[in-house]
Amino acid sequence: MQIEIYHLFLLVIAGVGQALLLAFAWGFLGAVLLEEPLTLPYSVANYMYLRPSETTLVVTLIGTVLSLATTSCFALALKEALRHRMHKPISLIKLIGGITLARGEFVFSFQHLLTTLVTISMFALTKLMVSSWSTLLTPTLVALHIPSTSGSELNLDSSYFESQLGAQLVSSGNALGNGNSVEIIDTDGLLSGIATAQYSFGVSGVLNFNGVLYNVSTGGVLPAAPGFLGSSQPAQPNNTGLGFVGGFVPNHVQFPQSQAILSNYTIQQQGLTADVTCYQIPAQTVGIPQSSSLPVSIFNGTATELTAYAYTMACDQGESSQQDYVLRSSSSSASLVYSLVCPYPVGQSNLDWSTINVTSGGTGKYLFLQETTCEITPKLTTSLVTYANATLYATVINSTAMSSNNSNLSLFLASVIDYQSQNSQGLVANSIGDALYSIAVTTTTALDNGSPMDPRLIEELYWRGVIEFSGTYLRSGFSAQPITIPDDGMVSVTGHHTITIMGWSKRSPTYLYTVLPVTFFFLFTYAAIGYALWHMFVERHSKKKFATFDPTNPLHLIMVSSTRVSGEKEACNLEGERLGGFDSRGIQDNEDIRVQLEDVDSADGQLRKRFMNSTPASGNGNGFVPSSVVLCCRSLFFLVSSSFCVTFWCY
């Protein structure tokens, strides 16, 4: 009865263990699917992210332990079922197949393909367990979306901004700005135009303004995400508005605080851009410029010649546009880029500035810029701005043309274009012309029709970049501290925060398959447990007792094959009387017997072999190490293993 209880206890261990493993696997997968994603605390996630090798080692060890537990529960139940199966006739190949399955091995025999297929399939499933558990438990970088939030920013389409900009334009005499702000608009506006033009032809570029990195162009937006606000130094009171030269610009969008390995923001904001269309005009539309030369002496006595050029062109609105340039060269070798802006004169508020025309052309080394007119139509936009990798990316969702309510904004943009057109020309070179020439000759991209690079396309992108930077400059200047913006001067913005942290996510449908091997082993285990329990019940009313027999134990097989029934004439493999019975004492005694394989002369002339008992070795009488020594060795091994595990986890 005690032996039966022992084997029943083994079945309970196998069943409960397999049920717990299955519950853990499906419960973990369910938590991942419900949370999607399931994330780790930041401290743990950051440690795993910084130590990927240690993380992989720990997860693999855990997966290996769980895999061994799964297969051990199955093997335990299978051995119990196989032990009870022995009370009925069974072929040796099936017996071998059951034994190999319990041992995690397989049978390979062309004569028994079914047994081979079953055992190989189970063997493969067994080996798949480690990868299944490891895949299920391995954390990866997952994206977690924080609920959307809202805020506000300066509205360029508001009457508040229009009045503030108009007042500063009047106070500055319709100049672009005060002091160093002119150079800010000149330099960064030029860089923005260049970056926008070259990016469209495959040349990457990043623009840095006020400590914020913009991918190619600013998009006319104001940085609004935490960590992307740029300079933290407060701006001086006289360096705001059109006098802005850099400084702290607060945002009015609040996001929940969260720790993450990587952090991205996506915000829908108001921006500024322009539709630009450039087309070639008939030659000599601008006309031959008036020029006059004046020889001058440099400080060291060297003589040089300065030549002044005056270009004029009729405009549809206002007066004829004119632009004057001074070059350090003779009229025959002049290299310049002339640009004339219409309507003219720039600065008159009674003109319509909703569309600005720029007529440009080049001479000397800039002859590749043929006479071209670019129609620039500024537009307010709704842009989707992504803040990632320390860089701001702006994408236009929709745009609307500016109205008469934006007259001061349109006038300012016309002033920026006129300033760029006039001041880009130096004594010996033109910064815009050099930039456009560099883009034209270094890019290999061609138009769809296969023709060479069209300078008109480069000009369109350049002027668009200048307008977009102007929008960001205005937003920064009129939002910088200590300026306080009233509610009627704000426009709402919405966005969401995406953090990247270590955790678990469904990732792909294959992730769901990781629990299938565990499920299969659960079903196989419970099938074996059911079979064993049924036969345990039957054997209680039968004289056949198989409680102590283990078909997967080689010793038990030897004992069975060597037992000799009284009256047998032919010797068995072992001298049966030297072996104990299938009681606990007999099995323990048999474990200490020493045997060796020898040939046997059989009556039928067949070559046979058998195990023969050998003389016990000297020592304790049976040639084996005393059990006390074995116990000490096992205890020592346990202590060493425990010390290793504790040391590893502490590290």
C-alpha positions in Angstrom: 0.0 0.0 0.0 2.9 2.4 0.8 4.4 1.8 -2.6 1.1 2.5 -4.3 0.8 5.7 -2.4 4.3 6.7 -3.4 3.5 6.2 -7.1 0.2 8.1 -6.7 2.2 10.9 -5.1 4.5 10.9 -8.2 1.4 11.2 -10.5 0.1 14.1 -8.4 3.5 15.9 -8.6 3.5 15.4 -12.4 0.0 16.6 -12.8 0.2 19.6 -10.5 3.6 20.6 -11.8 2.5 20.4 -15.5 -0.7 22.4 -14.6 1.3 25.1 -12.9 3.6 25.4 -15.8 0.8 25.6 -18.3 -1.0 28.2 -16.2 2.1 30.3 -16.0 2.7 30.1 -19.7 -0.9 31.0 -20.7 -1.2 33.5 -17.8 2.0 35.3 -18.9 0.9 35.3 -22.5 -2.6 36.6 -21.5 -1.0 39.4 -19.5 1.0 40.5 -22.5 -2.0 40.4 -24.8 -4.2 42.3 -22.3 -1.6 45.0 -21.4 0.0 45.2 -24.9 2.7 45.9 -24.0 3.6 44.5 -20.6 6.5 46.7 -19.3 9.1 46.3 -16.6 9.8 49.0 -13.9 12.3 51.5 -15.2 15.2 50.5 -12.9 14.9 46.9 -14.0 14.4 47.8 -17.7 17.3 50.1 -17.8 19.6 47.5 -16.2 18.5 44.9 -18.8 19.0 47.4 -21.6 22.5 48.3 -20.5 23.4 44.6 -19.8 22.1 42.6 -22.7 24.5 39.7 -22.3 23.5 39.2 -18.6 19.9 39.5 -19.5 20.1 36.8 -22.2 22.0 34.5 -19.8 19.4 34.8 -17.0 16.4 34.4 -19.4 18.0 31.4 -21.0 18.7 29.8 -17.6 15.1 30.3 -16.6 13.9 28.9 -19.9 16.1 25.9 -19.5 14.9 25.2 -15.9 11.2 25.5 -17.0 11.9 23.3 -20.0 13.4 20.6 -17.8 10.5 20.9 -15.4 8.0 20.5 -18.3 9.7 17.5 -19.8 10.4 15.9 -16.4 6.7 16.0 -15.5 5.9 14.4 -18.8 8.6 11.7 -18.3 7.4 10.9 -14.8 3.8 10.4 -16.0 4.9 8.4 -19.0 7.0 6.0 -16.9 4.0 5.4 -14.7 1.8 4.7 -17.6 4.4 2.5 -19.3 4.8 0.5 -16.1 1.1 -0.3 -16.1 1.1 -1.0 -19.8 3.4 -3.9 -19.2 0.6 -6.1 -17.8 -0.6 -6.5 -21.4 1.5 -7.9 -24.3 3.6 -5.3 -26.0 6.1 -5.5 -28.8 9.7 -4.7 -27.9 9.9 -1.9 -30.4 6.9 -0.1 -28.7 8.5 -0.8 -25.4 11.8 0.7 -26.6 9.8 3.7 -28.1 8.2 4.3 -24.7 11.5 4.1 -22.9 13.3 6.4 -25.3 10.4 9.0 -25.0 10.7 8.9 -21.2 14.4 9.5 -21.5 14.1 12.3 -24.1 15.5 10.3 -26.9 14.2 8.8 -30.2 14.1 5.6 -32.1 15.4 5.4 -35.7 14.3 2.3 -37.7 13.2 2.0 -41.3 11.3 -1.2 -40.4 9.2 0.7 -37.8 8.5 4.1 -39.4 5.5 4.9 -37.2 7.5 4.5 -34.0 10.3 6.4 -35.6 8.1 9.3 -36.6 6.4 9.5 -33.2 9.6 9.4 -31.2 11.4 11.9 -33.5 8.4 14.3 -33.3 8.4 14.1 -29.5 12.2 14.5 -29.4 12.0 17.6 -31.6 9.2 19.0 -29.4 11.3 18.4 -26.3 14.3 20.3 -27.8 11.9 23.1 -28.8 10.9 23.7 -25.2 14.0 25.8 -24.3 13.5 28.1 -27.2 9.8 28.4 -26.6 10.2 29.4 -23.0 13.1 31.7 -23.8 11.2 33.4 -26.6 8.1 33.8 -24.3 10.1 35.3 -21.5 12.8 37.4 -23.3 12.1 41.1 -22.9 12.6 43.5 -25.8 12.3 47.2 -26.4 8.6 47.9 -26.6 6.7 51.2 -27.4 4.2 52.4 -24.8 1.8 55.1 -25.8 1.0 57.7 -23.1 -2.6 59.1 -23.3 -2.9 62.2 -25.5 -2.6 65.6 -24.0 -3.3 69.2 -25.1 -1.9 72.6 -24.7 -1.5 75.9 -26.6 1.1 78.0 -28.4 1.3 81.4 -30.2 -1.2 81.7 -33.0 0.2 83.5 -36.0 -3.3 83.9 -37.3 -4.5 85.8 -34.3 -5.3 89.6 -34.0 -3.0 89.7 -31.0 0.1 88.6 -32.9 -0.8 90.8 -35.9 -1.0 93.9 -33.7 2.2 93.0 -31.9 4.1 92.4 -35.1 2.7 95.6 -36.7 3.8 97.7 -33.7 7.3 96.4 -33.9 7.5 96.9 -37.6 6.5 100.5 -37.2 9.0 101.1 -34.3 11.8 99.6 -36.4 10.9 101.6 -39.5 9.7 98.5 -41.3 13.2 97.0 -40.8 13.6 93.3 -40.1 14.7 93.6 -36.6 17.1 95.3 -34.2 20.8 94.8 -33.8 22.1 91.2 -34.2 18.7 89.8 -35.1 19.2 90.8 -38.7 22.2 88.5 -38.9 20.2 85.7 -37.3 17.6 86.0 -40.0 20.2 86.4 -42.7 22.5 83.4 -41.7 19.9 80.9 -40.5 17.4 81.8 -43.2 20.1 81.1 -45.8 21.1 77.8 -44.1 17.4 76.7 -43.9 16.9 77.4 -47.6 20.1 75.5 -48.5 19.2 72.5 -46.3 15.7 72.3 -47.7 16.9 72.4 -51.3 19.6 69.8 -51.0 17.5 67.4 -48.9 15.0 67.0 -51.7 17.8 65.7 -53.9 19.1 63.1 -51.5 21.5 65.2 -49.4 20.7 65.0 -45.7 20.9 68.1 -43.5 20.1 69.2 -40.0 19.5 72.8 -39.0 20.3 74.1 -35.5 18.4 77.1 -34.3 18.3 78.3 -30.6 19.7 75.0 -29.4 17.1 72.8 -31.2 17.9 70.4 -34.1 15.5 70.5 -37.0 15.5 67.8 -39.7 16.3 69.8 -42.9 13.8 72.7 -42.2 12.0 74.1 -39.2 8.5 73.8 -40.9 7.6 77.1 -39.3 6.8 75.4 -36.0 7.8 76.2 -32.4 9.4 73.4 -30.3 6.8 72.3 -27.8 8.0 68.9 -26.4 10.0 68.5 -23.1 13.7 68.2 -23.8 13.4 70.0 -27.1 13.0 73.6 -25.9 16.5 74.6 -26.8 18.3 77.4 -24.9 17.6 77.7 -21.2 19.1 81.1 -20.9 16.4 83.8 -20.4 16.2 86.4 -23.2 16.8 90.0 -22.4 13.7 92.3 -22.6 15.0 94.1 -25.7 15.9 90.8 -27.4 12.4 89.5 -27.9 10.0 89.9 -30.8 11.9 91.1 -33.9 15.0 91.6 -31.8 15.2 87.9 -30.8 18.8 86.5 -30.9 18.2 83.4 -28.8 17.0 82.5 -25.3 14.5 80.4 -23.4 11.2 79.9 -25.0 8.7 78.2 -22.7 6.2 75.7 -23.9 2.5 75.5 -22.9 2.1 71.7 -23.5 2.3 69.5 -20.4 3.0 65.8 -20.6 2.8 63.2 -17.8 6.2 62.5 -16.3 7.5 59.1 -17.2 10.9 57.4 -17.2 11.9 55.6 -20.3 14.9 54.4 -22.2 13.9 56.3 -25.3 11.2 59.0 -25.5 9.3 60.3 -28.6 6.6 62.9 -28.9 4.1 63.5 -31.7 2.3 66.9 -31.6 -0.1 68.5 -34.0 0.9 72.2 -34.2 0.5 75.3 -36.3 3.3 75.9 -38.8 4.2 78.1 -41.7 5.3 77.2 -45.2 5.0 78.5 -48.8 3.8 77.3 -52.2 6.6 78.3 -54.5 6.4 78.1 -58.3 9.4 79.2 -60.5 9.2 79.6 -64.2 11.6 80.9 -66.8 10.9 84.3 -68.3 12.1 85.8 -71.7 15.7 87.0 -71.7 16.3 90.6 -71.0 13.0 91.0 -69.1 15.0 92.7 -66.3 17.0 94.6 -68.8 20.7 95.6 -69.0 21.7 97.1 -65.6 23.2 100.5 -65.3 26.7 100.4 -64.0 29.5 102.8 -63.0 33.0 102.0 -61.9 35.2 103.7 -59.3 38.9 102.9 -58.8 39.9 102.8 -55.1 43.1 102.3 -53.2 43.4 99.7 -50.5 45.4 100.5 -47.3 48.6 99.0 -48.6 48.4 101.1 -51.8 47.1 98.4 -54.1 44.5 99.8 -56.5 41.3 98.0 -57.2 38.0 98.8 -59.0 34.5 98.8 -57.5 31.6 98.6 -59.9 28.0 99.5 -58.9 25.1 97.9 -60.7 21.5 99.0 -60.7 18.8 96.6 -61.8 15.2 97.7 -62.4 12.0 95.8 -63.4 8.4 96.9 -63.7 6.0 95.4 -61.2 2.2 94.8 -61.4 1.7 96.6 -58.1 3.4 99.7 -56.8 6.5 101.1 -58.5 9.3 99.5 -60.5 11.4 97.3 -58.4 15.1 98.1 -58.2 18.2 96.6 -56.6 21.7 98.0 -56.3 24.9 95.9 -56.0 28.6 96.8 -55.6 31.2 94.4 -56.9 35.0 94.3 -56.7 35.5 93.7 -60.4 35.1 95.2 -63.8 31.8 95.1 -65.6 33.2 92.5 -68.1 34.0 89.9 -65.4 31.2 90.6 -63.0 29.7 87.5 -61.3 26.5 88.2 -59.4 23.0 87.0 -58.7 20.4 89.8 -59.0 17.0 89.4 -57.4 14.1 91.9 -57.6 11.0 91.7 -55.4 7.5 92.7 -56.4 5.3 94.4 -55.3 7.7 97.3 -54.7 8.7 99.2 -52.6 8.8 96.6 -49.8 7.3 98.1 -46.7 4.2 99.8 -48.0 1.2 98.4 -46.2 -1.3 99.4 -49.0 0.1 96.7 -51.3 -1.1 93.0 -51.5 1.7 90.8 -50.1 -0.3 87.5 -50.1 1.9 86.5 -53.1 5.5 87.7 -53.5 7.3 87.6 -56.8 11.1 87.3 -57.0 12.8 87.6 -60.3 16.4 86.4 -60.4 19.2 85.8 -62.8 22.9 85.3 -62.8 25.9 86.6 -64.6 29.5 85.3 -64.8 29.9 82.0 -63.0 26.2 82.2 -62.1 24.9 82.0 -65.7 23.4 78.6 -64.9 20.7 80.7 -63.1 18.7 81.9 -66.0 16.2 84.7 -65.6 13.4 83.1 -63.5 10.4 84.5 -61.7 9.3 82.6 -58.5 5.8 83.2 -57.1 5.9 82.7 -53.4 2.6 82.2 -51.6 3.0 81.9 -47.8 0.6 79.6 -46.0 -0.3 78.8 -42.5 -0.2 75.0 -41.9 -1.4 72.3 -39.5 1.7 70.1 -39.1 2.3 66.8 -37.4 5.6 67.3 -35.6 7.6 64.3 -34.4 10.3 64.8 -31.7 12.7 61.8 -31.8 16.4 61.1 -31.8 17.0 64.7 -30.4 15.7 66.1 -33.7 12.4 67.7 -34.7 10.6 66.4 -37.9 7.7 68.5 -39.2 5.2 67.1 -41.8 2.4 69.3 -43.2 -1.1 67.9 -42.9 -3.0 70.8 -44.5 -2.4 74.4 -45.3 -4.5 77.6 -45.8 -3.5 80.7 -47.7 -3.1 83.9 -45.6 -5.8 86.5 -45.7 -5.9 90.3 -45.2 -5.9 89.7 -41.5 -2.3 88.6 -41.9 -1.1 91.7 -43.7 1.8 92.5 -41.3 2.9 88.8 -41.4 2.9 88.9 -45.2 4.8 92.2 -45.1 7.5 90.8 -42.8 8.0 87.8 -45.1 8.4 90.0 -48.1 11.0 92.0 -46.1 12.9 88.8 -45.4 12.9 87.8 -49.1 14.0 91.3 -50.1 16.8 91.3 -47.5 18.0 87.9 -48.7 17.9 89.1 -52.3 20.0 92.2 -51.6 22.5 91.2 -48.9 23.4 87.8 -50.2 25.6 89.5 -52.8 29.1 90.3 -51.7 32.0 92.1 -53.4 33.2 88.9 -55.1 30.6 86.2 -54.7 26.9 85.6 -53.9 26.1 83.2 -51.0 22.8 82.1 -52.5 24.3 81.6 -55.9 27.2 79.6 -54.5 24.9 77.4 -52.5 22.6 76.7 -55.4 25.5 76.0 -57.7 26.9 73.5 -55.2 23.6 71.7 -55.0 23.2 71.6 -58.8 26.7 70.2 -59.5 27.0 67.7 -56.6 23.6 66.0 -56.8 23.1 63.2 -59.4 19.3 63.2 -59.2 17.6 64.0 -62.5 14.0 65.0 -63.3 11.5 62.4 -64.4 12.1 63.1 -68.0 15.8 62.4 -67.6 17.0 66.0 -68.2 19.8 67.5 -66.1 19.0 69.2 -62.7 16.7 72.2 -63.2 17.8 75.2 -61.2 14.2 76.3 -61.0 13.4 73.4 -58.7 16.3 74.2 -56.5 15.1 77.9 -56.2 11.6 76.7 -55.3 12.9 74.6 -52.4 15.3 77.3 -51.3 12.7 80.0 -50.9 10.3 77.6 -49.2 13.0 76.9 -46.6 13.5 80.6 -46.0 9.8 81.2 -45.4 9.6 78.2 -43.0 12.5 79.4 -40.9 10.9 82.9 -40.7 7.8 81.3 -39.1 9.9 79.6 -36.5 11.9 82.8 -35.8 8.7 84.8 -35.3 7.2 82.2 -33.0 10.4 82.1 -30.9 10.8 85.8 -30.7 7.2 86.6 -29.7 7.0 83.6 -27.3 10.3 84.1 -25.4 10.3 85.0 -21.8 9.4 87.4 -20.3 6.6 87.8 -22.9 3.1 86.7 -21.6 0.7 85.7 -24.3 -3.0 86.2 -23.6 -5.5 83.4 -24.3 -6.8 85.1 -27.5 -3.3 84.9 -28.9 -3.0 81.2 -28.5 -4.0 78.2 -30.6 -4.6 74.7 -29.2 -2.2 71.8 -29.9 -2.7 68.2 -29.2 -0.3 65.3 -29.1 0.8 62.1 -27.4 3.9 60.7 -25.9 5.5 57.4 -26.9 8.2 55.9 -24.6 10.4 52.9 -25.4 11.2 50.6 -22.5 12.0 46.9 -21.9 9.0 44.6 -21.7 7.0 42.1 -23.7 4.7 42.7 -26.7 2.8 40.4 -29.1 5.2 41.5 -31.8 4.0 39.0 -34.4 1.6 36.0 -34.6 4.5 33.6 -34.1 4.8 34.9 -30.5 1.5 33.1 -29.8 3.0 29.7 -30.9 5.5 29.8 -28.0 2.9 28.3 -25.6 1.9 25.4 -28.0 4.8 23.0 -27.0 3.9 23.5 -23.3 0.2 22.9 -24.1 1.1 19.7 -26.0 3.1 18.3 -23.2 0.3 19.2 -20.8 -2.1 17.1 -22.8 0.3 14.2 -23.2 1.1 14.3 -19.5 -2.5 14.2 -18.4 -3.3 11.4 -20.9 -0.5 9.3 -19.3 -1.7 10.2 -15.8 -5.3 9.2 -16.7 -4.1 5.9 -18.1 -2.0 5.2 -15.0 -4.7 6.1 -12.6 -7.2 3.8 -14.3 -4.9 0.8 -14.2 -4.0 1.6 -10.6 -7.7 1.3 -9.8 -7.9 -2.0 -11.8 -4.8 -3.5 -10.2 -6.3 -3.1 -6.7 -8.7 -6.0 -7.6 -6.0 -8.0 -9.4 -3.3 -10.3 -8.3 -0.8 -8.7 -10.7 1.3 -6.1 -9.0 3.6 -3.7 -10.9 4.1 -1.1 -8.3 7.9 -1.6 -8.0 8.7 -2.2 -11.6 10.1 0.7 -13.7 10.6 -0.3 -17.4 12.9 2.7 -18.0 15.3 1.5 -15.4 18.0 -0.8 -16.9 18.5 -2.7 -13.6 14.8 -3.6 -13.5 15.0 -4.9 -17.1 18.1 -7.0 -16.2 16.3 -8.4 -13.2 13.3 -9.3 -15.3 15.4 -10.9 -18.1 17.6 -12.9 -15.6 14.9 -14.4 -13.4 14.9 -18.2 -13.8 11.8 -20.2 -13.1 12.3 -23.4 -11.2 12.9 -26.4 -13.5 14.4 -24.4 -16.4 17.1 -26.4 -18.1 19.0 -23.6 -19.9 20.8 -21.0 -17.8 19.5 -17.5 -17.8 21.6 -14.4 -18.3 22.3 -14.0 -14.6 22.3 -16.5 -11.9 18.8 -15.7 -10.7 19.4 -16.9 -7.1 22.1 -14.2 -6.7 19.5 -11.5 -7.4 17.0 -10.0 -5.0 13.3 -9.7 -5.6 11.2 -6.6 -6.6 10.7 -5.5 -3.0 12.6 -2.4 -1.8 15.3 -4.4 -0.1 15.8 -6.6 -3.1 16.2 -3.7 -5.5 18.6 -2.0 -3.2 20.7 -5.1 -2.9 20.7 -5.7 -6.7 22.0 -2.2 -7.2 25.3 -3.2 -5.6 25.9 -6.4 -7.6 28.7 -6.3 -10.1 28.3 -8.0 -13.5 30.1 -8.5 -16.7 29.1 -9.6 -20.2 30.2 -13.0 -21.4 29.5 -15.3 -24.3 27.3 -18.4 -23.7 27.3 -21.7 -25.6 23.6 -22.3 -26.3 22.1 -25.7 -27.2 20.8 -24.4 -30.5 24.2 -23.2 -31.6 23.2 -19.5 -31.6 25.7 -16.9 -30.3 24.3 -15.7 -27.0 25.6 -13.4 -24.3 24.7 -12.9 -20.7 25.5 -10.9 -17.6 27.5 -12.9 -15.1 28.0 -12.0 -11.5 31.6 -11.0 -10.8 33.4 -11.4 -7.5 32.6 -8.5 -5.1 35.5 -6.0 -4.7 37.3 -5.7 -1.4 36.3 -2.9 0.9 32.9 -2.8 2.2 31.9 -6.2 0.8 30.1 -5.2 -2.3 32.7 -3.0 -4.1 30.8 0.2 -3.8 31.4 3.5 -1.9 29.5 3.6 1.4 26.2 5.4 1.3 27.5 7.9 4.0 30.2 9.0 1.6 27.8 9.3 -1.2 25.5 11.5 1.0 28.5 13.7 1.9 29.4 14.2 -1.7 25.9 15.1 -2.6 25.7 17.6 0.2 29.0 19.2 -0.9 27.7 19.4 -4.5 24.5 21.1 -3.3 26.4 23.7 -1.2 28.7 24.5 -4.1 25.8 24.9 -6.5 23.9 27.1 -4.1 26.9 29.3 -3.6 27.3 29.8 -7.3 23.6 30.7 -7.8 23.7 33.2 -4.9 26.9 34.8 -6.2 25.4 35.1 -9.7 22.2 36.8 -8.6 24.1 39.2 -6.3 26.3 40.2 -9.2 
